[in-house]
């Protein structure tokens, strides 16, 4: 991939992740301050991730149907700016719900389109490394979002934080025109048949495993925010856990992406899914800030599965179906959070925080078992 294209895609990935990471740790607290209880807050966060889940297949369908990824990315990036600004001006809970849904829909479109364009332009021999570089944007965003959002709220409130995030969102529409797009023709029928017969079971097994593993991401995010708030930590301390995740995720995707090109994707997915279980365990035991930081670092390792999995999907799916293939994979992450947030509030209410976090270890362990199933080796790639 050309350097200019990679830099442009990195920036277009970085901006929505800064916005998302800047607000995700504080949204549950913001919702509770506006009158929501923990169960309603869980449904609210579930709705936010549902917006991402809806955006992802729409982005994939539109990208494959119209072959205008660059234009779609520009529109999604442009919508984000005013929506984020007005999130800091809401006065009622329903306004927060509506604007959050639009905001996260726009972010979901942007992230999906960046992944699709990355898959189209990355060569097979560099795929893991390139997805790792794009994945490092998530870590960079978590670091920046974690460092700025909490202190901004402590300094001048949520309105000021959302204003700063809206200013940051201006960068993405500026970067989009410098990207290169391409049109992809349909694959030959023989190739389609081979993909259908050989790879489809492996592809769906991967989606199922990833869906289960990322349930713990929702458990962690809401559990972390509410636990730290109940223990009296400041907004800056809460978002510092995002910064810790960011430090790990800047470096790790590059290393694991490169390593996945050398030793294969599945062994590293094992590591990532086990890290989901460990981060939930540590969070259940956390009372001090350093333990919250440790659990956040483990979550950062786990989230690298998004990039390694995307590289694996690109190995399995031909170019003319890559848009929908990568969108479906990305959607497992959003849907896992939709399901996780929808149930965690009730689990916390009925079972308590500690037991809920212990139960959060189970889904990623099942995902590891699914990965242990022997998959048929790829016979074709998307190249």
Buried (B, 14 or more C-beta within 10 A) or exposed (E): BEEEBBBBBBBBBBBBBBBBBBBBBBBBBBBBEBEBEBBBBBBBBBBBBBBBBBBBBBBBEBBBEEBBBBBBBBBBBBBBBBBBBBBBEBEEBEBBBBBBBBBBBBBBBBBBBBBBBBBBBBEEEBBBBBBBBBBBBBBBBBBBBBBBBBBBBBEEEBBEBBBBBBEBBEBBBEBBEEBEBEEBEEBEEEBBEBBEEBBEEBBEBBBBBBBBBBBBBBBBBBBBBBBBBEBEBBBBBBBBBBBBBBBBBBEBBBBBBBBBBEEBBBEBBBBBBBBBBBBBBBBBEBEEBEBBBBBBBBBBBBBBBBBBBBBBBBBBBBBBBBBBBBBBBBBBBBBBBBBBBBBBBBBBBEEEBBEBBBBBBBBBBBBBEBBEEEBEEBEBBBE
